[in-house]
Amino acid sequence: MAIIPNISADDVPDGADESANVPVPARAFGKPPGINAPKQHFEIGEALGQMDFERAAKVSGARFVYLKGDLAKLERALGAFMLDTHTEKFGYTEVSPPVLVRDQALFGTGQLPKFSDDLFIALRTIEGAIPAQSVAAVDVNAAGLEDAAQALGTIADQLERKTMYRLIPTAEVPLTNYVSGEILNEAELPLRFTAFTPCFRAEAGAAGRDTRGMIRMHQFSKVELVSITTPDQSDAEHERMTDAAQEILKKLDLAHRVVSLCTGDMGFSARKTYDIEVWLPGQNAFREISSCSHCGDFQARRMNTRFRNAEGKVQGPVHTLNGSGLAVGRTLVAILENYQQADGSVAIPDALQSYMGGRKTIGKV
């Protein structure tokens, strides 16, 4: 049962893959800018001297990047701008959550057991365990095979005494699990949380896709939105969450569209999902920048999270929702491509200038 996905809502379009996703015309915003021979974001960033994939590959391998100078500041500015918008306009509570979590939390939100290959693992050796280099100190010739085998067995046993954590693929995991195992009071719902965190994904199965640039990274920053609601609030909350995510793009004046995902393209835990896709001139295409998902009671049942009414009677599982508000790296990509100038500089959107010390452009270092 643990690997069976959520049941889709009645109004979700049928289909096997993204080709069957259905646009939501009422949510479309803006027109793609007319740019002659637009460059892709990595060409712009590298020409500015502030985006370095080569050195990141030397240190960490593929799908990592160094951002420097104004681009590093722009990433930080975007996170602050998004958090301010969600907390001040939409009433989300800002949270600084753990980024290392236990398997139980990932089971609750649906990443485990099915998607373990896409997660990074961190281990902590418990106090008193023997370090791995002790293995090298066992001299098989001097001790004899029997004594050496016993010594190595003891070391192996102690090396297994570790606490395993996983790095979060999204702040959805710690934010949603904040209420795991609890019975909430109906009067306090909905709960709305937002967080700006690094996220880590192995990108299993992504070989050959988006191999250049920042679209598909092992480590990236994202502002997450999570809502915990009663069943009768959840459909409206889904629309409201999508409004909040779109508000960021509207304030940045970035053209985008919204599509309702079909049954074959939705995530494991979702019963309905809207994808927000931003226009990237360098790719001449719309690319996903946010997914806002209504999970119904699917995650709540896995987490054993319920609510009680004013009379104290337990009513059943809560409903949970999550969405990107937004993926910070992809928003930076969209700004570079949509605000690129003929001289190689990048204009800073009006909404971000106060976060960038009043600067209006980013130029070559």
Residue frames as qw, qx, qy, qz and C-alpha x, y, z in Angstrom:
[[0.000, 0.884, 0.468, 0.000, 0.00, 0.00, 0.00],
 [0.365, -0.724, 0.045, 0.583, 2.90, 2.37, 0.72],
 [0.281, -0.216, 0.535, 0.767, 3.83, 2.60, -2.97],
 [0.196, 0.624, 0.709, 0.265, 0.30, 3.24, -4.29],
 [0.147, 0.135, 0.025, 0.980, -0.11, 6.91, -5.32],
 [0.257, 0.338, 0.439, -0.792, -2.91, 9.28, -4.41],
 [0.341, 0.543, 0.749, 0.168, -6.22, 9.14, -6.28],
 [0.149, 0.105, 0.229, 0.956, -6.67, 12.08, -8.65],
 [0.285, 0.392, 0.401, -0.777, -9.53, 14.56, -8.27],
 [0.558, 0.527, 0.639, -0.048, -12.53, 14.27, -10.58],
 [0.363, 0.912, 0.070, -0.180, -11.60, 17.43, -12.53],
 [0.340, -0.596, 0.592, 0.423, -8.03, 16.35, -13.31],
 [0.668, 0.535, -0.297, -0.423, -7.56, 15.74, -17.05],
 [0.934, -0.061, 0.345, 0.075, -6.81, 12.19, -18.15],
 [0.541, 0.778, -0.318, 0.011, -3.55, 11.56, -19.92],
 [0.948, -0.060, -0.134, 0.282, -0.26, 9.67, -19.90],
 [0.618, -0.112, -0.039, 0.777, 2.27, 12.51, -19.95],
 [0.119, -0.497, -0.130, 0.849, 2.82, 16.27, -20.15],
 [0.012, -0.078, -0.596, -0.799, 1.37, 16.43, -23.66],
 [0.281, -0.553, -0.740, -0.260, -2.08, 15.95, -22.09],
 [0.229, -0.407, -0.440, 0.767, -1.75, 18.82, -19.59],
 [0.115, 0.761, 0.563, 0.300, -4.45, 21.47, -19.97],
 [0.227, 0.230, -0.116, 0.939, -3.73, 25.22, -19.97],
 [0.137, -0.711, -0.601, 0.339, -5.72, 27.46, -17.61],
 [0.335, 0.569, 0.264, 0.703, -6.24, 30.58, -19.79],
 [0.304, -0.895, -0.209, -0.249, -7.63, 32.74, -16.97],
 [0.682, -0.662, 0.084, 0.300, -4.32, 32.42, -15.12],
 [0.702, 0.324, 0.156, 0.615, -2.01, 33.35, -18.01],
 [0.214, -0.907, -0.077, 0.353, -0.02, 36.56, -17.49],
 [0.167, -0.747, 0.371, 0.526, 2.01, 38.87, -19.72],
 [0.799, 0.599, -0.022, -0.040, 3.60, 38.56, -23.13],
 [0.828, -0.147, 0.151, 0.520, 7.08, 37.27, -23.92],
 [0.061, -0.840, 0.147, 0.518, 9.49, 40.18, -24.51],
 [0.762, 0.639, 0.020, 0.103, 10.85, 40.79, -27.98],
 [0.436, -0.729, 0.442, 0.287, 14.59, 40.16, -27.70],
 [0.669, 0.648, -0.337, -0.134, 16.85, 39.87, -30.74],
 [0.692, 0.325, -0.608, 0.216, 19.02, 36.74, -30.61],
 [0.590, -0.690, 0.212, -0.362, 18.44, 36.10, -26.91],
 [0.337, 0.425, -0.805, 0.238, 21.14, 34.28, -24.98],
 [0.758, -0.391, -0.519, -0.058, 20.60, 31.51, -22.47],
 [0.486, -0.861, 0.044, -0.143, 21.16, 32.26, -18.79],
 [0.837, -0.352, 0.177, 0.380, 24.44, 30.37, -18.50],
 [0.576, 0.453, 0.176, 0.658, 25.88, 32.34, -21.42],
 [0.107, -0.868, -0.063, -0.480, 24.85, 35.57, -19.73],
 [0.695, -0.716, 0.069, -0.016, 26.07, 34.57, -16.27],
 [0.838, -0.114, 0.168, 0.506, 29.43, 33.31, -17.48],
 [0.416, 0.604, 0.144, 0.664, 29.98, 36.44, -19.60],
 [0.309, -0.879, -0.006, -0.364, 29.27, 38.55, -16.50],
 [0.386, 0.425, -0.678, 0.459, 31.98, 36.59, -14.68],
 [0.401, -0.327, 0.478, -0.710, 29.55, 35.70, -11.88],
 [0.919, 0.007, 0.172, -0.355, 28.42, 32.15, -12.72],
 [0.141, 0.599, -0.785, -0.072, 31.02, 29.39, -12.66],
 [0.956, -0.017, 0.005, -0.292, 30.11, 25.80, -13.51],
 [0.713, 0.450, -0.495, 0.209, 33.66, 24.67, -14.26],
 [0.058, 0.445, -0.674, 0.587, 35.03, 25.34, -10.78],
 [0.711, -0.205, 0.318, -0.592, 31.87, 23.88, -9.21],
 [0.941, 0.198, -0.237, -0.142, 32.43, 20.69, -11.21],
 [0.454, 0.480, -0.634, 0.403, 36.02, 20.57, -9.93],
 [0.213, -0.336, 0.622, -0.675, 34.78, 20.73, -6.34],
 [0.579, 0.050, 0.583, -0.567, 31.48, 18.82, -6.45],
 [0.358, 0.172, 0.873, 0.282, 30.91, 17.34, -9.90],
 [0.039, -0.309, -0.572, -0.759, 28.18, 18.00, -12.45],
 [0.323, -0.676, -0.553, -0.364, 24.97, 19.92, -11.70],
 [0.456, -0.677, -0.294, 0.497, 26.50, 22.40, -9.25],
 [0.348, 0.737, 0.129, 0.565, 27.36, 26.09, -9.65],
 [0.382, -0.357, -0.282, 0.805, 29.21, 28.94, -7.99],
 [0.099, 0.877, 0.331, 0.335, 27.30, 32.24, -8.02],
 [0.528, -0.194, -0.192, 0.804, 29.40, 35.29, -7.22],
 [0.099, -0.002, 0.057, 0.993, 29.03, 39.02, -6.71],
 [0.421, 0.065, 0.031, -0.904, 25.74, 40.49, -7.83],
 [0.648, -0.046, -0.633, -0.421, 24.29, 37.13, -8.90],
 [0.413, -0.156, -0.804, 0.398, 24.88, 35.70, -5.42],
 [0.089, 0.159, 0.383, -0.906, 23.25, 38.81, -4.00],
 [0.509, 0.016, -0.354, -0.785, 20.38, 38.48, -6.47],
 [0.550, -0.151, -0.818, -0.069, 19.73, 34.93, -5.26],
 [0.240, -0.246, -0.669, 0.659, 19.59, 36.16, -1.66],
 [0.225, 0.122, 0.042, -0.966, 17.42, 39.12, -2.67],
 [0.528, -0.094, -0.610, -0.583, 14.93, 36.85, -4.43],
 [0.457, -0.253, -0.826, 0.213, 14.55, 34.67, -1.35],
 [0.089, -0.273, -0.469, 0.836, 13.91, 37.69, 0.87],
 [0.323, 0.079, -0.238, -0.913, 11.50, 39.23, -1.63],
 [0.531, -0.173, -0.747, -0.360, 9.50, 36.02, -1.90],
 [0.371, -0.306, -0.759, 0.440, 9.32, 35.52, 1.87],
 [0.043, 0.209, 0.246, -0.945, 8.24, 39.13, 2.40],
 [0.433, -0.024, -0.434, -0.790, 5.48, 38.79, -0.20],
 [0.558, -0.226, -0.782, -0.162, 4.13, 35.54, 1.21],
 [0.338, -0.320, -0.673, 0.575, 4.23, 36.63, 4.85],
 [0.026, 0.262, 0.188, -0.946, 3.00, 40.20, 4.40],
 [0.433, 0.103, -0.331, -0.832, 0.42, 39.79, 1.64],
 [0.688, -0.059, -0.619, -0.374, -0.73, 36.20, 2.04],
 [0.646, -0.556, 0.228, -0.471, -0.33, 35.63, 5.77],
 [0.895, 0.079, -0.413, 0.151, 2.14, 32.73, 5.70],
 [0.590, -0.775, 0.223, 0.026, 4.29, 32.19, 8.79],
 [0.473, 0.682, -0.549, 0.099, 8.00, 32.17, 8.04],
 [0.905, -0.381, 0.188, -0.016, 9.81, 29.08, 9.32],
 [0.235, 0.691, -0.683, -0.015, 13.48, 28.10, 9.39],
 [0.954, -0.149, 0.077, -0.250, 13.23, 24.27, 9.35],
 [0.592, -0.413, 0.650, 0.238, 15.75, 21.42, 9.56],
 [0.572, 0.574, -0.411, -0.417, 17.19, 20.33, 6.22],
 [0.232, 0.225, -0.945, 0.038, 18.21, 16.90, 7.54],
 [0.719, -0.160, 0.125, -0.665, 15.23, 14.64, 8.20],
 [0.420, -0.165, 0.885, -0.119, 14.47, 11.07, 9.18],
 [0.067, -0.072, -0.873, -0.478, 12.93, 8.50, 6.87],
 [0.044, 0.532, 0.797, -0.283, 9.65, 8.69, 8.77],
 [0.138, 0.647, 0.108, -0.742, 9.19, 12.32, 7.69],
 [0.162, 0.340, -0.634, -0.675, 9.86, 11.45, 4.04],
 [0.011, -0.271, -0.957, -0.106, 7.39, 8.58, 4.27],
 [0.107, 0.594, 0.568, -0.559, 4.79, 11.01, 5.61],
 [0.269, 0.665, -0.090, -0.691, 5.01, 13.33, 2.61],
 [0.857, 0.423, 0.228, -0.185, 5.37, 10.48, 0.11],
 [0.300, 0.765, -0.554, -0.135, 9.00, 10.62, -1.04],
 [0.017, 0.303, -0.948, 0.091, 9.66, 7.23, 0.59],
 [0.686, -0.350, 0.552, 0.319, 9.73, 4.40, -0.13],
 [0.742, 0.573, 0.339, 0.082, 9.21, 4.89, -3.86],
 [0.428, 0.866, -0.077, 0.247, 11.68, 7.69, -4.59],
 [0.709, -0.631, 0.153, 0.275, 14.66, 6.77, -2.42],
 [0.739, 0.171, 0.269, 0.594, 17.01, 6.91, -5.43],
 [0.224, 0.769, 0.180, 0.571, 16.39, 10.65, -5.76],
 [0.477, -0.869, -0.002, -0.131, 17.49, 11.44, -2.19],
 [0.416, 0.562, -0.559, 0.446, 20.89, 12.21, -0.71],
 [0.808, -0.482, -0.334, 0.055, 21.90, 10.51, 2.54],
 [0.075, 0.713, -0.479, 0.507, 23.93, 11.91, 5.43],
 [0.822, -0.266, -0.489, 0.122, 25.35, 9.68, 8.19],
 [0.194, -0.770, 0.392, -0.465, 26.41, 10.58, 11.72],
 [0.623, 0.066, -0.737, 0.254, 28.57, 8.16, 13.67],
 [0.603, -0.735, -0.196, -0.239, 27.28, 7.80, 17.22],
 [0.200, -0.799, 0.494, -0.276, 29.50, 8.54, 20.22],
 [0.662, -0.396, 0.631, -0.084, 32.00, 5.77, 20.89],
 [0.900, 0.405, 0.163, -0.017, 32.03, 4.31, 17.37],
 [0.625, -0.358, 0.414, 0.556, 35.40, 3.43, 15.85],
 [0.320, 0.742, -0.203, -0.553, 36.43, 5.62, 12.88],
 [0.902, 0.420, 0.022, -0.100, 36.81, 3.96, 9.51],
 [0.378, 0.749, -0.527, 0.134, 40.56, 4.55, 9.37],
 [0.564, -0.481, 0.628, -0.237, 40.95, 2.06, 12.22],
 [0.951, 0.252, 0.146, -0.103, 40.47, -0.70, 9.63],
 [0.581, 0.704, -0.361, 0.190, 43.88, 0.16, 8.20],
 [0.219, -0.680, 0.611, -0.340, 45.48, -0.50, 11.60],
 [0.901, -0.132, 0.364, -0.193, 44.58, -4.22, 11.55],
 [0.156, 0.603, -0.748, -0.228, 47.67, -6.13, 10.45],
 [0.938, 0.054, -0.078, -0.335, 46.38, -9.43, 9.10],
 [0.719, 0.385, -0.540, 0.208, 49.85, -10.97, 8.77],
 [0.091, 0.403, -0.657, 0.631, 50.89, -10.11, 12.34],
 [0.547, -0.185, 0.419, -0.700, 47.61, -10.93, 14.07],
 [0.176, 0.056, 0.980, 0.069, 46.69, -14.03, 12.17],
 [0.219, -0.263, -0.622, -0.705, 43.55, -14.53, 10.11],
 [0.390, -0.553, -0.736, 0.021, 41.28, -15.49, 13.00],
 [0.308, -0.549, -0.342, 0.698, 42.24, -12.56, 15.24],
 [0.055, -0.124, 0.291, 0.947, 42.19, -10.13, 12.32],
 [0.237, -0.391, -0.722, -0.519, 38.73, -11.31, 11.25],
 [0.365, -0.632, -0.628, 0.270, 37.45, -10.78, 14.77],
 [0.244, -0.433, -0.095, 0.863, 38.94, -7.28, 14.91],
 [0.064, -0.044, -0.491, -0.868, 37.50, -6.34, 11.53],
 [0.290, -0.510, -0.775, -0.235, 34.09, -7.72, 12.54],
 [0.314, -0.610, -0.472, 0.554, 34.10, -5.56, 15.67],
 [0.106, -0.293, 0.166, 0.936, 34.97, -2.49, 13.60],
 [0.144, -0.240, -0.694, -0.664, 32.26, -3.31, 11.03],
 [0.291, -0.610, -0.732, 0.091, 29.66, -3.64, 13.79],
 [0.245, -0.613, -0.275, 0.699, 30.59, -0.28, 15.24],
 [0.073, -0.118, 0.399, 0.907, 30.73, 1.40, 11.84],
 [0.180, -0.438, -0.758, -0.449, 27.12, 0.36, 11.35],
 [0.268, -0.651, -0.578, 0.413, 26.13, 2.20, 14.52],
 [0.142, 0.020, 0.174, 0.974, 25.26, 5.39, 12.73],
 [0.292, 0.617, 0.513, -0.520, 22.26, 7.69, 12.63],
 [0.326, 0.225, 0.619, 0.678, 21.02, 8.13, 9.07],
 [0.227, 0.664, 0.270, -0.660, 19.44, 11.34, 7.84],
 [0.506, 0.445, 0.545, 0.499, 18.39, 12.41, 4.39],
 [0.102, -0.227, 0.063, 0.967, 18.83, 15.86, 2.89],
 [0.427, 0.570, 0.523, -0.468, 15.49, 17.42, 2.04],
 [0.377, 0.289, 0.623, 0.622, 14.45, 17.48, -1.64],
 [0.125, -0.596, -0.292, -0.737, 12.05, 20.30, -0.72],
 [0.073, -0.165, 0.561, -0.808, 11.01, 22.15, 2.45],
 [0.700, -0.209, -0.334, -0.595, 7.60, 20.55, 1.95],
 [0.702, -0.074, -0.692, 0.150, 8.99, 17.66, 4.02],
 [0.308, -0.108, -0.611, 0.721, 9.84, 19.46, 7.29],
 [0.267, -0.086, 0.063, -0.958, 7.02, 22.01, 6.98],
 [0.701, -0.184, -0.441, -0.530, 4.27, 19.42, 6.45],
 [0.704, -0.144, -0.663, 0.211, 5.68, 17.07, 9.09],
 [0.016, -0.335, 0.392, -0.857, 5.64, 19.92, 11.61],
 [0.632, -0.181, 0.219, -0.721, 2.18, 18.61, 12.55],
 [0.612, 0.108, -0.765, -0.171, 2.81, 14.88, 12.09],
 [0.435, -0.174, -0.834, 0.292, 1.15, 12.67, 14.69],
 [0.041, 0.106, 0.411, -0.905, -0.92, 15.56, 16.07],
 [0.020, 0.671, 0.734, 0.108, -4.62, 16.28, 16.50],
 [0.157, 0.106, 0.027, 0.981, -5.15, 19.94, 15.59],
 [0.172, 0.558, 0.567, -0.581, -7.97, 22.24, 16.65],
 [0.394, 0.617, 0.583, 0.353, -10.26, 23.19, 13.78],
 [0.050, -0.967, -0.193, 0.161, -10.26, 26.82, 14.96],
 [0.363, -0.691, 0.373, 0.501, -6.52, 27.18, 14.23],
 [0.520, 0.126, 0.683, 0.498, -6.80, 25.98, 10.63],
 [0.889, 0.363, -0.133, 0.244, -5.63, 26.72, 8.05],
 [0.558, -0.651, 0.266, 0.440, -1.99, 26.75, 9.05],
 [0.646, 0.749, -0.006, 0.149, 0.22, 28.39, 6.42],
 [0.641, -0.586, 0.283, 0.408, 4.00, 28.03, 6.44],
 [0.629, 0.759, -0.122, 0.117, 6.77, 29.31, 4.17],
 [0.684, -0.568, 0.310, 0.337, 10.51, 28.65, 4.20],
 [0.484, 0.804, -0.340, -0.050, 13.60, 29.55, 2.16],
 [0.750, -0.438, 0.490, 0.079, 15.96, 26.58, 2.14],
 [0.168, 0.472, -0.783, -0.369, 18.54, 24.75, 0.09],
 [0.904, 0.109, 0.231, -0.343, 17.14, 21.60, -1.51],
 [0.139, -0.500, 0.824, 0.228, 19.00, 18.50, -2.66],
 [0.875, 0.278, 0.217, -0.331, 18.02, 16.04, -5.38],
 [0.565, -0.272, 0.689, 0.364, 19.97, 13.24, -7.01],
 [0.499, 0.552, -0.232, -0.626, 17.96, 13.77, -10.22],
 [0.446, -0.072, 0.884, 0.123, 17.78, 10.03, -10.83],
 [0.498, 0.524, 0.683, 0.109, 16.60, 9.40, -14.38],
 [0.196, 0.929, 0.090, -0.300, 17.56, 12.89, -15.57],
 [0.559, -0.297, 0.506, 0.586, 20.67, 11.85, -17.50],
 [0.337, 0.248, 0.582, 0.697, 21.03, 13.95, -20.64],
 [0.046, -0.826, -0.504, -0.248, 18.34, 16.47, -19.63],
 [0.138, -0.970, 0.013, -0.201, 19.25, 20.12, -19.03],
 [0.865, -0.120, -0.127, 0.470, 22.93, 19.26, -18.74],
 [0.371, 0.253, -0.072, 0.891, 24.00, 22.91, -19.06],
 [0.201, -0.511, -0.053, -0.834, 22.96, 25.70, -16.77],
 [0.125, -0.146, 0.669, -0.718, 20.89, 25.97, -13.60],
 [0.656, -0.133, -0.292, -0.683, 17.59, 24.40, -14.63],
 [0.934, -0.219, -0.243, -0.142, 18.28, 20.97, -13.10],
 [0.137, 0.654, -0.606, 0.432, 20.72, 21.01, -10.17],
 [0.615, -0.170, -0.733, 0.235, 21.66, 18.66, -7.35],
 [0.298, -0.467, -0.478, 0.681, 21.59, 21.63, -4.94],
 [0.037, 0.486, 0.348, 0.801, 19.25, 24.59, -5.37],
 [0.036, 0.149, 0.508, -0.848, 17.36, 27.18, -3.33],
 [0.231, -0.448, -0.690, -0.520, 13.60, 27.34, -3.11],
 [0.298, -0.091, 0.406, -0.859, 10.90, 29.16, -1.20],
 [0.215, -0.232, -0.936, -0.153, 8.23, 26.65, -0.24],
 [0.478, -0.215, 0.098, -0.846, 4.57, 27.12, 0.66],
 [0.270, -0.152, -0.949, 0.053, 2.64, 24.62, 2.79],
 [0.486, -0.276, 0.070, -0.826, -0.95, 24.75, 4.01],
 [0.111, -0.141, -0.960, 0.213, -2.72, 22.50, 6.50],
 [0.408, -0.093, -0.080, -0.905, -6.51, 22.80, 6.21],
 [0.578, 0.165, 0.686, -0.411, -9.84, 21.18, 6.86],
 [0.407, 0.225, 0.800, 0.379, -11.35, 19.24, 3.92],
 [0.251, 0.819, 0.517, -0.010, -13.95, 21.90, 3.22],
 [0.075, -0.906, 0.131, 0.395, -11.26, 24.62, 2.92],
 [0.623, -0.311, 0.538, 0.475, -8.74, 22.78, 0.80],
 [0.539, 0.544, 0.504, 0.400, -10.01, 23.44, -2.74],
 [0.053, 0.985, 0.106, 0.125, -10.14, 27.20, -2.12],
 [0.520, -0.738, 0.328, 0.279, -6.73, 27.02, -0.42],
 [0.711, 0.085, 0.507, 0.480, -5.27, 25.43, -3.55],
 [0.348, 0.794, 0.311, 0.389, -6.43, 28.36, -5.67],
 [0.263, -0.963, 0.061, -0.006, -5.13, 30.82, -3.07],
 [0.689, -0.456, 0.400, 0.396, -1.72, 29.14, -2.94],
 [0.615, 0.368, 0.455, 0.529, -1.44, 29.29, -6.72],
 [0.073, 0.956, 0.176, 0.222, -2.34, 32.99, -6.54],
 [0.491, -0.820, 0.218, 0.197, 0.51, 33.51, -4.06],
 [0.704, -0.137, 0.481, 0.504, 3.05, 31.76, -6.28],
 [0.450, 0.632, 0.421, 0.469, 1.91, 33.70, -9.36],
 [0.149, -0.980, -0.119, 0.056, 2.10, 36.99, -7.45],
 [0.565, -0.545, 0.343, 0.516, 5.89, 36.72, -7.38],
 [0.499, 0.192, 0.580, 0.615, 6.07, 36.45, -11.18],
 [0.127, 0.859, 0.433, 0.241, 3.56, 39.25, -11.63],
 [0.322, -0.910, 0.032, 0.259, 5.59, 41.59, -9.41],
 [0.499, -0.405, 0.515, 0.567, 8.68, 40.70, -11.42],
 [0.526, 0.646, -0.086, -0.546, 6.71, 41.24, -14.66],
 [0.117, -0.309, 0.898, 0.290, 7.65, 37.82, -16.01],
 [0.689, 0.140, -0.313, -0.638, 5.34, 36.29, -18.60],
 [0.134, -0.159, 0.963, -0.169, 4.00, 32.91, -17.56],
 [0.658, -0.118, -0.434, -0.605, 1.20, 30.42, -17.99],
 [0.468, -0.234, 0.726, -0.446, -0.51, 27.86, -15.77],
 [0.583, 0.088, -0.696, -0.409, -1.41, 24.30, -16.72],
 [0.779, -0.288, 0.348, -0.434, -3.48, 21.69, -14.92],
 [0.000, 0.418, -0.898, -0.134, -1.46, 18.49, -14.87],
 [0.789, 0.016, -0.416, -0.452, -3.01, 15.32, -16.24],
 [0.896, -0.390, 0.117, -0.178, -3.21, 12.08, -14.29],
 [0.937, 0.143, -0.056, 0.314, 0.00, 10.68, -15.80],
 [0.434, 0.573, -0.205, 0.665, 2.11, 13.77, -15.07],
 [0.462, -0.777, 0.075, -0.421, 1.13, 14.43, -11.45],
 [0.087, 0.504, -0.765, 0.391, 3.34, 13.66, -8.48],
 [0.377, -0.087, -0.915, 0.113, 2.90, 10.64, -6.24],
 [0.111, -0.325, -0.702, 0.624, 1.14, 12.46, -3.37],
 [0.193, 0.183, -0.034, -0.964, -1.01, 14.89, -5.35],
 [0.381, 0.491, 0.773, -0.127, -4.70, 14.69, -6.17],
 [0.400, 0.856, 0.286, 0.158, -4.53, 17.86, -8.27],
 [0.546, -0.404, 0.134, 0.722, -1.61, 20.02, -9.41],
 [0.371, 0.925, 0.077, -0.019, -1.16, 23.33, -11.17],
 [0.700, -0.099, 0.156, 0.690, 2.22, 23.90, -12.81],
 [0.117, 0.950, 0.018, -0.290, 3.33, 27.49, -13.35],
 [0.770, 0.162, 0.305, 0.537, 5.60, 27.84, -16.37],
 [0.081, -0.841, 0.062, 0.531, 7.69, 30.96, -16.97],
 [0.706, 0.703, 0.034, 0.083, 8.83, 32.13, -20.40],
 [0.582, -0.535, 0.358, 0.496, 12.57, 31.74, -21.09],
 [0.487, 0.805, -0.132, -0.312, 13.61, 33.65, -24.24],
 [0.041, -0.624, 0.757, 0.191, 16.97, 31.86, -24.47],
 [0.327, 0.011, 0.945, 0.022, 15.18, 28.51, -24.74],
 [0.373, 0.015, -0.421, -0.827, 12.22, 29.94, -26.66],
 [0.524, -0.270, -0.795, -0.143, 9.98, 27.94, -24.35],
 [0.565, -0.614, 0.124, -0.537, 7.90, 27.96, -21.19],
 [0.527, 0.158, -0.782, 0.293, 9.60, 26.06, -18.34],
 [0.627, -0.613, -0.476, -0.057, 8.21, 24.96, -15.00],
 [0.168, 0.497, -0.410, 0.747, 9.01, 27.28, -12.09],
 [0.362, -0.179, 0.599, -0.691, 6.41, 26.10, -9.57],
 [0.435, -0.240, -0.818, -0.290, 4.08, 23.19, -8.86],
 [0.374, -0.220, 0.415, -0.799, 1.17, 23.81, -6.50],
 [0.429, -0.060, -0.882, -0.186, -0.34, 20.54, -5.34],
 [0.663, -0.317, 0.179, -0.654, -3.48, 19.63, -3.43],
 [0.232, 0.245, -0.938, 0.081, -2.76, 16.36, -1.61],
 [0.705, -0.384, -0.375, -0.463, -6.13, 15.92, 0.08],
 [0.707, -0.601, 0.277, -0.250, -5.81, 13.59, 3.09],
 [0.894, 0.301, -0.305, 0.130, -3.11, 11.41, 1.48],
 [0.386, 0.461, -0.540, 0.589, -0.16, 12.82, 3.44],
 [0.455, -0.480, 0.331, -0.673, -2.21, 13.32, 6.60],
 [0.961, -0.142, -0.051, -0.230, -3.04, 9.62, 6.72],
 [0.798, 0.290, -0.376, 0.371, 0.63, 8.69, 6.32],
 [0.182, 0.438, -0.449, 0.758, 1.56, 11.18, 9.07],
 [0.388, -0.505, -0.751, 0.176, -1.46, 10.38, 11.27],
 [0.061, -0.079, -0.184, 0.978, -2.49, 14.05, 11.48],
 [0.107, -0.601, -0.767, -0.197, -6.12, 14.77, 12.34],
 [0.062, -0.275, 0.135, -0.950, -8.28, 17.62, 13.59],
 [0.123, -0.467, -0.822, 0.303, -11.04, 18.04, 16.17],
 [0.059, -0.685, -0.399, -0.607, -14.04, 20.37, 16.07],
 [0.152, -0.557, 0.256, -0.775, -15.10, 22.96, 18.67],
 [0.817, -0.403, 0.020, -0.412, -16.85, 20.27, 20.67],
 [0.361, -0.589, 0.721, -0.056, -13.64, 18.25, 20.88],
 [0.888, 0.179, 0.409, -0.107, -14.76, 15.47, 18.54],
 [0.316, -0.385, 0.661, 0.561, -12.06, 14.14, 16.20],
 [0.614, 0.578, 0.077, -0.532, -13.24, 14.69, 12.62],
 [0.906, 0.313, 0.222, 0.178, -10.63, 12.78, 10.65],
 [0.663, -0.057, 0.190, 0.722, -7.48, 13.61, 8.66],
 [0.058, 0.771, -0.025, -0.634, -6.59, 17.17, 7.72],
 [0.738, 0.614, 0.190, 0.204, -5.85, 18.12, 4.10],
 [0.482, -0.576, 0.252, 0.610, -2.37, 19.25, 3.08],
 [0.583, 0.793, 0.134, 0.116, -1.15, 21.38, 0.19],
 [0.550, -0.534, 0.257, 0.589, 2.29, 22.45, -0.98],
 [0.587, 0.763, 0.193, 0.193, 3.82, 24.59, -3.70],
 [0.600, -0.041, 0.033, 0.799, 6.96, 26.39, -4.77],
 [0.026, 0.929, 0.369, -0.023, 6.76, 30.07, -4.18],
 [0.847, 0.467, -0.159, -0.198, 9.12, 30.01, -6.13],
 [0.894, -0.030, 0.089, 0.437, 12.17, 27.97, -7.17],
 [0.183, -0.887, 0.097, 0.412, 14.76, 30.69, -6.58],
 [0.432, -0.311, 0.610, 0.587, 17.36, 29.44, -9.04],
 [0.340, 0.450, 0.715, 0.414, 14.87, 29.18, -11.87],
 [0.031, 0.941, 0.309, -0.134, 13.56, 32.65, -11.05],
 [0.305, -0.705, 0.342, 0.541, 17.11, 33.96, -11.32],
 [0.428, 0.069, 0.734, 0.524, 17.37, 32.18, -14.67],
 [0.232, 0.745, 0.604, 0.162, 14.15, 33.84, -15.85],
 [0.110, -0.932, -0.046, 0.342, 15.40, 37.29, -14.82],
 [0.387, -0.451, 0.533, 0.602, 18.70, 36.86, -16.63],
 [0.343, 0.231, 0.761, 0.500, 17.00, 35.78, -19.85],
 [0.108, 0.799, 0.576, 0.136, 14.05, 38.20, -19.79],
 [0.157, -0.965, -0.048, 0.203, 15.98, 41.25, -18.58],
 [0.690, -0.127, 0.319, 0.637, 19.15, 40.78, -20.66],
 [0.177, 0.893, -0.004, -0.413, 20.38, 43.93, -22.40],
 [0.758, 0.642, -0.062, 0.097, 22.17, 44.35, -25.71],
 [0.165, 0.803, -0.505, 0.268, 25.42, 45.41, -23.98],
 [0.603, 0.112, -0.758, 0.222, 25.56, 42.18, -21.96],
 [0.114, -0.161, 0.591, -0.782, 24.25, 43.68, -18.71],
 [0.269, -0.442, -0.848, -0.114, 21.04, 42.63, -16.98],
 [0.270, -0.482, 0.014, -0.833, 18.36, 45.05, -15.80],
 [0.085, -0.108, -0.859, 0.492, 17.13, 44.48, -12.24],
 [0.214, -0.607, -0.673, -0.365, 13.31, 44.32, -11.97],
 [0.176, -0.624, 0.081, -0.757, 11.78, 47.27, -10.12],
 [0.789, -0.523, -0.144, -0.289, 10.46, 45.02, -7.33],
 [0.902, -0.174, -0.173, 0.356, 13.99, 43.85, -6.49],
 [0.396, 0.662, -0.169, 0.613, 15.93, 47.10, -6.64],
 [0.420, -0.756, 0.234, -0.445, 15.44, 47.91, -2.96],
 [0.935, -0.310, 0.173, 0.030, 16.77, 44.44, -2.10],
 [0.816, 0.273, 0.071, 0.505, 19.81, 45.10, -4.31],
 [0.442, -0.463, -0.091, 0.763, 20.87, 48.33, -2.62],
 [0.246, 0.792, 0.103, -0.549, 19.09, 50.54, -5.15],
 [0.227, -0.303, 0.710, 0.594, 21.00, 49.07, -8.07],
 [0.651, 0.488, 0.103, -0.573, 19.24, 49.04, -11.44],
 [0.787, 0.491, -0.350, -0.130, 21.59, 46.84, -13.49],
 [0.803, -0.403, 0.398, 0.185, 24.05, 44.01, -13.12],
 [0.493, 0.797, -0.330, -0.110, 27.22, 44.39, -15.17],
 [0.873, 0.229, -0.349, 0.253, 30.40, 42.48, -15.84],
 [0.667, -0.704, 0.042, 0.241, 32.82, 42.18, -12.96]]
